Amino acid sequence: MSYDKERSQLFFDDLKKLRAWNASPSLSSDAMRGISNILFRWLFDKHPMLQDICNEAKLPLLLPVPSDKAAAYSSTVISLNPDFTYVLASTLEHAWAFAWHH
């Protein structure tokens, strides 16, 4: 997918919003929804924006690998039997692989 000027402007608009929210002392539910929408567009959309940017720049997109500390944290959370869990999927077709627990 070609990365056009409109998507480029959208990326910089999104980045400006994220920086403003990051600087805010608290976040409203509207802000949280906006952040969620941006991250979905950047990471999970049919044509993820970050992947398109990297493809256009001929750069690999590398996401952090979970550390031992992150794995220990996840294990602790799961041991508490939460009502809702979400595990970041390794493929887009499994991006919504979460489970409700009763």
Secondary structure, 3 states (H helix, E strand, C coil): CCCCHHHHHHHHHHHHHHHHHHHCCCCCHHHHHHHHHHHHHHHCCCCCHHHHHHHHHCCCCCCCCCCHHHHHHHHHHHHCCCCEEECCCCCHHHCCCEEECC
